[in-house]
């Protein structure tokens, strides 16, 4: 079974934002879901464009499971080396959240923070965003194409409701045919129950998986 873990619970294209003021510098943290490095970089560029006048737009992301370092990245964006991106990445990897990208935007307030102060400011602001972003469990859906005699439609509809199946489309021109999205945990039961209620007559084609 595909691993399940918390991810940001945000509508597509949206992000979570909060901010803090540290010794007159304004630190704004923007958090989004990123299921791939490409998605993370696209979000980073979005925030860079929004805050083009900021002193720095530092960032870190993990596009995989919590704590997994296979798809990570970080940048100090002009701050002294090791004072922003790496501390932010540490916060990301220890947050318990997967598929997440964090950008901390700084508007300089005129007071130097020093190396230690920068580390605390960037890591603390990243943690603030990660601790306040809403999350949900990552769900894996399996796509099926199913065909059966229309006489079984009522029993199939009841089964679909019980298992949380999403009927993407249906076609009754010949047999009763459906395109389905099925929670991975329910996939085997769907197959066995369809075989039972149709006495083995249903045609069940399991296709790709997708994470949502």
C-alpha positions as CSV (number, residue, x, y, z in Angstrom):
1,X,0.0,0.0,0.0
2,X,1.2,3.5,-0.8
3,X,2.5,5.4,2.2
4,X,0.0,7.9,3.8
5,X,1.2,11.1,5.5
6,X,0.0,14.6,6.3
7,X,0.2,17.2,3.5
8,X,-1.0,20.9,3.4
9,X,-4.8,21.0,3.2
10,X,-5.1,23.9,0.7
11,X,-7.3,24.4,-2.4
12,X,-5.4,24.0,-5.7
13,X,-3.5,27.2,-6.4
14,X,-3.8,28.6,-2.9
15,X,-1.3,29.0,-0.1
16,X,-1.1,29.7,3.6
17,X,0.6,32.9,4.9
18,X,1.5,34.4,8.2
19,X,4.2,36.8,9.4
20,X,6.3,38.1,12.3
21,X,8.4,41.2,13.0
22,X,11.8,40.6,14.4
23,X,13.9,43.7,15.4
24,X,12.1,45.8,12.8
25,X,12.5,43.4,9.9
26,X,9.3,42.0,8.5
27,X,9.4,38.2,8.0
28,X,6.5,36.8,5.9
29,X,6.1,33.1,5.5
30,X,4.2,31.5,2.6
31,X,3.5,27.8,2.7
32,X,2.0,25.6,-0.2
33,X,1.8,22.0,-1.2
34,X,4.4,20.8,-3.7
35,X,4.2,17.2,-4.9
36,X,7.2,17.7,-7.1
37,X,10.4,19.9,-7.2
38,X,8.9,21.5,-10.3
39,X,5.8,22.5,-8.4
40,X,7.9,23.8,-5.5
41,X,10.0,26.0,-7.9
42,X,6.9,27.3,-9.6
43,X,5.5,28.5,-6.2
44,X,8.9,30.0,-5.2
45,X,8.9,32.1,-8.5
46,X,5.3,33.1,-7.8
47,X,6.3,34.5,-4.4
48,X,9.5,36.1,-5.8
49,X,7.3,38.0,-8.3
50,X,4.9,39.1,-5.7
51,X,7.6,40.3,-3.4
52,X,10.1,41.5,-6.0
53,X,11.0,44.5,-3.8
54,X,11.8,42.4,-0.7
55,X,15.3,42.2,0.6
56,X,15.3,38.4,0.4
57,X,13.0,35.5,-0.6
58,X,14.6,32.5,1.1
59,X,13.1,29.0,0.6
60,X,13.1,25.3,1.4
61,X,11.0,22.4,0.2
62,X,10.5,18.7,0.5
63,X,8.5,17.2,-2.3
64,X,8.3,13.7,-0.8
65,X,7.2,12.1,2.5
66,X,8.0,13.8,5.8
67,X,11.7,13.6,6.6
68,X,12.6,12.1,3.2
69,X,15.6,13.9,1.6
70,X,15.3,12.5,-1.9
71,X,13.4,15.6,-3.3
72,X,14.5,18.6,-1.3
73,X,16.0,22.0,-1.9
74,X,16.8,25.2,-0.1
75,X,18.3,28.7,-0.8
76,X,19.7,31.5,1.3
77,X,18.8,34.0,-1.5
78,X,21.7,36.4,-0.6
79,X,21.7,36.0,3.1
80,X,25.0,34.7,4.6
81,X,25.6,31.1,3.7
82,X,23.8,28.7,6.0
83,X,21.7,31.2,7.8
84,X,18.3,30.8,6.0
85,X,17.8,28.0,3.6
86,X,19.4,25.2,5.6
87,X,17.7,26.1,8.9
88,X,14.4,26.4,7.0
89,X,14.9,22.9,5.5
90,X,15.6,21.5,8.9
91,X,12.2,22.9,10.0
92,X,10.5,21.4,7.0
93,X,12.1,17.9,7.4
94,X,11.1,17.9,11.1
95,X,7.6,19.2,10.7
96,X,5.9,15.8,10.0
97,X,4.4,17.3,6.8
98,X,5.2,16.0,3.4
99,X,5.0,17.6,-0.1
100,X,5.5,21.1,1.3
101,X,7.3,24.3,0.2
102,X,8.1,27.3,2.4
103,X,9.2,30.7,1.3
104,X,10.2,33.3,4.0
105,X,10.3,36.8,2.6
106,X,12.3,39.5,4.5
107,X,11.9,43.2,4.4
108,X,15.0,44.6,6.1
109,X,14.2,46.9,9.1
110,X,17.6,48.5,9.5
111,X,18.9,46.4,12.4
112,X,21.5,43.6,11.6
113,X,20.6,40.3,13.3
114,X,23.9,38.6,13.1
115,X,24.5,35.0,12.0
116,X,22.7,33.4,15.0
117,X,19.9,35.9,14.9
118,X,19.3,35.1,11.2
119,X,19.2,31.4,11.8
120,X,16.7,31.8,14.6
121,X,14.6,34.3,12.6
122,X,14.3,32.2,9.4
123,X,13.9,28.8,11.2
124,X,11.4,30.3,13.6
125,X,9.4,31.9,10.9
126,X,9.4,28.7,8.8
127,X,8.2,26.8,11.9
128,X,5.4,29.4,12.4
129,X,4.1,28.7,8.9
130,X,4.4,24.9,9.2
131,X,2.7,24.9,12.6
132,X,-0.3,27.0,11.4
133,X,-0.9,25.5,7.9
134,X,-3.9,23.2,7.9
135,X,-3.1,19.6,7.0
136,X,-4.9,16.4,6.0
137,X,-3.8,12.9,5.2
138,X,-2.5,12.4,1.7
139,X,-4.9,10.1,-0.1
140,X,-4.1,7.8,-3.0
141,X,-6.9,7.0,-5.4
142,X,-7.0,4.2,-8.0
143,X,-8.7,4.8,-11.3
144,X,-10.9,1.9,-12.6
145,X,-12.9,1.4,-15.8
146,X,-15.7,-1.1,-15.0
147,X,-18.4,-2.6,-17.2
148,X,-21.3,-4.8,-16.2
149,X,-24.9,-5.8,-17.0
150,X,-27.3,-2.8,-16.2
151,X,-29.3,-5.2,-13.9
152,X,-26.5,-4.9,-11.4
153,X,-26.5,-1.1,-11.3
154,X,-28.5,-0.7,-8.1
155,X,-26.2,-3.1,-6.1
156,X,-23.1,-1.4,-7.6
157,X,-24.4,2.1,-6.6
158,X,-24.9,0.9,-3.0
159,X,-21.4,-0.6,-3.0
160,X,-19.9,2.6,-4.4
161,X,-21.4,4.6,-1.6
162,X,-20.2,2.2,1.1
163,X,-16.6,2.3,-0.2
164,X,-16.3,6.0,-0.9
165,X,-16.0,5.5,-4.6
166,X,-16.2,8.6,-6.9
167,X,-18.0,7.8,-10.1
168,X,-16.3,10.1,-12.6
169,X,-18.5,9.1,-15.6
170,X,-21.1,6.6,-16.6
171,X,-22.4,5.2,-19.9
172,X,-25.5,3.0,-20.4
173,X,-25.5,2.8,-24.2
174,X,-24.5,-0.8,-24.2
175,X,-23.6,-2.3,-20.8
176,X,-23.4,-0.2,-17.7
177,X,-19.9,1.3,-17.9
178,X,-18.2,3.5,-15.3
179,X,-15.0,5.4,-14.8
180,X,-14.2,5.3,-11.0
181,X,-11.8,6.8,-8.5
182,X,-11.4,4.4,-5.6
183,X,-9.6,5.0,-2.3
184,X,-6.6,2.7,-2.4
185,X,-7.6,1.1,0.9
186,X,-10.9,0.0,-0.7
187,X,-9.6,-1.2,-4.1
188,X,-9.4,-4.9,-3.3
189,X,-12.7,-4.9,-1.6
190,X,-14.3,-3.2,-4.7
191,X,-12.9,-5.9,-6.9
192,X,-14.0,-8.8,-4.7
193,X,-17.5,-7.4,-4.1
194,X,-18.0,-6.6,-7.8
195,X,-17.1,-10.2,-8.6
196,X,-19.5,-11.4,-6.0
197,X,-22.6,-9.3,-6.9
198,X,-22.1,-9.8,-10.6
199,X,-21.2,-13.5,-10.2
200,X,-17.9,-12.8,-11.9
201,X,-19.4,-11.2,-15.0
202,X,-18.1,-7.6,-14.4
203,X,-15.2,-6.4,-16.4
204,X,-12.8,-4.6,-14.1
205,X,-9.8,-2.7,-15.5
206,X,-7.5,-1.2,-12.8
207,X,-5.5,1.7,-14.2
208,X,-3.1,4.3,-12.7
209,X,-2.9,5.6,-9.1
210,X,-2.9,9.3,-8.3
211,X,-2.3,11.1,-5.0
212,X,-4.6,13.8,-3.9
